[in-house]
C-alpha cells in the first residue's frame, strides 16, 4: 500500500513536470519574442537557403495614383532561376540555367538564348531575380514587434524595422525605408516581407514592395524552355 502511494505521488510529480514544461514551451512559442535575435536568425536562414519560390508585387504611388511596377512569380536554386509576370505592364519571362539565359520576347513569344551571361550580375531585374537582396540592411537598426498576423493560415510574428539599406541601387533612388517581416511563430521561417520607401526625387512618389516566400530548401527542377 505504501508502495502504491509512492507510485501515485511519482506519477503526479511527473505529470506536473510535464504540464510545466508544456506551459513553458507554449509561452515561448506563442507569447515571448525577442525581435532582434528573431529577425537575425530568420533572415540568415532565408539567405542561406539553397532554394525557394516567391511571389513579388511592387507598386508605385504617384501622388495618389497607384501603378503596378512589378508582378512576378519566381523560383531559385543553385546556379538557376526563373521568373515570369509583368514589369510596368510588359510581359516578362526569363530562365537562367547555369551560364545560359533564356528571355521570352513579349510580342512574338519566341525565346532568345544567350550563352555566358548571368543577368543576376547586372542591375536589370535585380528585385525580380533575387527578392531577398532588397531586404538586406546595415547593422544597427533595431526591430520592434508590430503585432501578430496569419500568412496562408500560419501564425506569425510581425516585426518592423527602419534601416539603412545595403542595396546601392535602392539607396540611389529611394529613402525613408520601412521594412516588415512576417515570421512563422513555430518554425521561425520567413513567410512574407514588405518594404516601403519614398522617392529621393519626389516626396509624392512612394514604393511598396511585398514578397511572399515558400518552399525553402525544397528540390526545384529547371527545364530549358527550348
Secondary structure, DSSP 4 states (H G I P E B T S, - for coil): -HHHHHHHHHHHHHHHHHHHHHHHHHHHHHT---HHHHHHHHHHHHHT-S-EEEEEEEEEEETTEEEEEEEEEEEEETTEEEEEEEETTEEEEEEEETTEEEEE-TTT-PEEEEES--GGGSSTTHHHH-GGGGG-B-TT---EEEEEEEETTEEEEEEEE---BS-HHHHHHEEEEEEEEEEETTT--EEEEEEEEEESS-TTEEEEEEEEEE-TT---------
